[in-house]
Amino acid sequence: MSPSPRIQAASSSLLVIDLQARLLPAIDQGAEVMAHTVWLMQIARQLSVPTVITEQYPRGLGSSAPEILAEADGVPRVEKICFSSHSESRLADTAVADRPQVVVCGTEAHVCVLQTVLDLKAAGKAVFVVEEGVGSRQARDKALAIARMRSHGIEIVSREMVAFEWLERAGTDVFRSINQNFIR
């Protein structure tokens, strides 16, 4: 019997790629991408899903956006210069390496996100990209990246798909809390 294709809280990590303050203003719908990612980070924390944040060349692009950092207490931040977060074993000592499923948000969809998810998939991970949680400077580049990801077996999901799969069931205290505070 093959494992369930559902995203499971106990088996997944959340990878937030390069949502940096200096880059976000240039991203098409950047504020929305960041807001969707923060929403998912908050739910991940409540469900004990570990989050990992990467920052592309922070000396030049600055650190993560303040809204991301506000949710990053105790969350590992990985600096990188390669576009793929998986290159140079940058994620080796993180929950991304330890868990078989990776849920991904971030920028830019056609550069760092694309290269990272292709490498994670090649490494045997089940990879889920949150459609409204990724962005590029140009909408066309995001659309091309999403199409390419799909063609390589990477699953494109919504933030609510992730949240409800992590939750698995209604009728629990955590479901009631998340339903009341996040599901609208």
C-alpha positions as CSV (number, residue, x, y, z in Angstrom):
1,M,0.0,0.0,0.0
2,S,1.4,3.4,-1.0
3,P,1.5,6.3,1.5
4,S,-1.3,8.8,1.4
5,P,-0.8,11.7,-1.1
6,R,-2.3,14.0,1.5
7,I,-0.2,16.6,3.2
8,Q,0.3,15.5,6.8
9,A,1.3,17.8,9.7
10,A,3.6,15.1,11.3
11,S,5.4,14.5,8.0
12,S,5.8,18.0,6.5
13,S,7.7,21.2,6.9
14,L,7.0,24.7,5.6
15,L,9.7,26.3,3.6
16,V,9.5,30.1,3.1
17,I,11.9,31.1,0.4
18,D,13.3,34.6,0.1
19,L,10.4,36.8,1.2
20,Q,12.7,39.7,1.8
21,A,11.8,43.3,2.5
22,R,13.8,44.9,-0.4
23,L,12.5,42.3,-3.0
24,L,8.8,42.3,-2.0
25,P,7.9,45.7,-3.5
26,A,9.0,44.5,-6.9
27,I,6.9,41.3,-6.7
28,D,3.5,41.2,-8.6
29,Q,1.0,41.1,-5.7
30,G,3.9,40.9,-3.3
31,A,1.8,42.0,-0.3
32,E,-0.7,39.3,-0.9
33,V,2.0,36.6,-1.3
34,M,3.5,37.7,2.0
35,A,0.1,37.8,3.8
36,H,-0.8,34.3,2.6
37,T,2.5,33.0,3.7
38,V,2.2,34.6,7.2
39,W,-1.3,33.0,7.5
40,L,0.2,29.6,6.7
41,M,3.2,30.2,9.1
42,Q,0.7,30.9,11.9
43,I,-1.2,27.8,11.3
44,A,2.0,25.7,11.0
45,R,3.0,27.0,14.5
46,Q,-0.3,26.0,16.0
47,L,0.0,22.5,14.5
48,S,3.7,22.0,15.3
49,V,4.7,22.0,11.7
50,P,8.3,23.2,11.6
51,T,9.1,26.2,9.4
52,V,12.4,27.1,7.7
53,I,13.1,30.5,6.2
54,T,15.7,31.2,3.5
55,E,17.2,34.6,2.6
56,Q,18.9,35.1,-0.8
57,Y,22.1,37.2,-0.3
58,P,20.8,39.2,2.7
59,R,23.7,41.7,2.6
60,G,22.3,42.9,-0.8
61,L,18.6,42.2,-0.5
62,G,18.2,42.6,3.2
63,S,16.6,40.3,5.7
64,S,13.1,38.8,5.5
65,A,10.1,41.2,5.6
66,P,9.2,42.4,9.1
67,E,5.8,40.5,8.9
68,I,7.7,37.2,8.2
69,L,10.2,37.9,11.0
70,A,7.4,38.6,13.4
71,E,6.3,35.0,12.9
72,A,9.9,33.6,13.0
73,D,10.6,33.2,16.7
74,G,12.7,30.1,17.0
75,V,12.5,29.5,13.2
76,P,15.8,28.7,11.5
77,R,16.9,31.3,8.9
78,V,19.2,30.0,6.2
79,E,21.4,32.5,4.2
80,K,22.2,31.5,0.7
81,I,23.7,32.8,-2.5
82,C,22.7,29.9,-4.8
83,F,19.3,30.3,-6.2
84,S,18.2,26.8,-5.1
85,S,17.9,26.6,-1.4
86,H,18.8,22.9,-1.7
87,S,22.2,23.7,-3.2
88,E,25.3,23.4,-1.1
89,S,23.4,21.4,1.5
90,R,22.0,24.7,2.9
91,L,18.9,22.8,4.2
92,A,20.7,19.7,5.5
93,D,20.3,20.5,9.2
94,T,16.7,21.7,9.0
95,A,13.3,20.1,9.2
96,V,13.1,20.2,5.4
97,A,15.8,17.5,5.4
98,D,14.2,15.5,8.2
99,R,10.6,15.3,6.9
100,P,9.4,13.7,3.6
101,Q,7.0,16.4,2.6
102,V,7.8,20.1,2.0
103,V,5.2,22.8,1.6
104,V,6.7,25.8,-0.2
105,C,5.9,29.6,-0.3
106,G,8.2,32.4,-1.5
107,T,9.8,34.3,-4.3
108,E,10.7,34.4,-7.0
109,A,8.5,31.6,-8.4
110,H,10.5,31.3,-11.6
111,V,14.0,31.5,-10.0
112,C,14.6,30.4,-6.4
113,V,11.3,28.7,-5.8
114,L,11.5,26.7,-9.1
115,Q,15.1,25.6,-8.7
116,T,14.5,24.6,-5.0
117,V,11.4,22.6,-5.7
118,L,12.9,20.8,-8.7
119,D,15.9,19.9,-6.5
120,L,13.7,18.8,-3.6
121,K,11.6,16.6,-5.9
122,A,14.8,15.1,-7.4
123,A,16.0,14.3,-3.8
124,G,12.8,12.3,-3.2
125,K,10.7,14.8,-1.4
126,A,6.9,15.2,-1.9
127,V,6.7,18.9,-2.8
128,F,3.6,21.1,-2.5
129,V,3.8,24.7,-3.8
130,V,1.2,27.1,-2.4
131,E,-0.1,28.9,-5.5
132,E,-1.1,32.2,-3.7
133,G,2.0,32.0,-1.6
134,V,4.5,32.3,-4.4
135,G,5.2,35.3,-6.7
136,S,7.5,36.8,-9.3
137,R,8.1,40.3,-10.6
138,Q,6.1,39.4,-13.7
139,A,2.8,37.4,-13.6
140,R,3.9,35.6,-16.8
141,D,7.0,34.3,-15.1
142,K,5.0,32.9,-12.2
143,A,2.5,31.2,-14.6
144,L,5.4,29.6,-16.5
145,A,7.0,28.5,-13.3
146,I,3.8,26.9,-12.0
147,A,3.3,25.1,-15.4
148,R,6.9,23.8,-15.3
149,M,6.6,22.7,-11.7
150,R,3.4,20.7,-12.5
151,S,5.1,19.1,-15.5
152,H,7.7,17.7,-13.1
153,G,5.3,16.3,-10.6
154,I,5.2,19.1,-8.1
155,E,1.8,19.6,-6.6
156,I,0.2,23.0,-6.8
157,V,-2.1,23.7,-3.8
158,S,-4.0,26.5,-2.1
159,R,-3.3,27.6,1.5
160,E,-6.6,26.2,2.6
161,M,-5.9,22.8,1.1
162,V,-2.7,22.7,3.2
163,A,-4.5,23.9,6.4
164,F,-7.3,21.4,6.1
165,E,-5.0,18.5,5.2
166,W,-2.8,19.4,8.2
167,L,-5.9,19.5,10.4
168,E,-7.3,16.2,9.1
169,R,-10.6,16.5,11.1
170,A,-13.1,18.8,12.6
171,G,-14.4,18.6,16.2
172,T,-11.0,19.2,17.9
173,D,-10.0,22.2,20.0
174,V,-7.2,23.0,17.5
175,F,-9.7,22.8,14.6
176,R,-12.1,25.2,16.4
177,S,-9.3,27.6,17.1
178,I,-8.0,27.6,13.6
179,N,-11.5,27.7,12.1
180,Q,-12.5,30.7,14.3
181,N,-9.2,32.7,13.8
182,F,-8.1,31.8,10.2
183,I,-10.9,30.3,8.1
184,R,-13.2,33.0,6.8
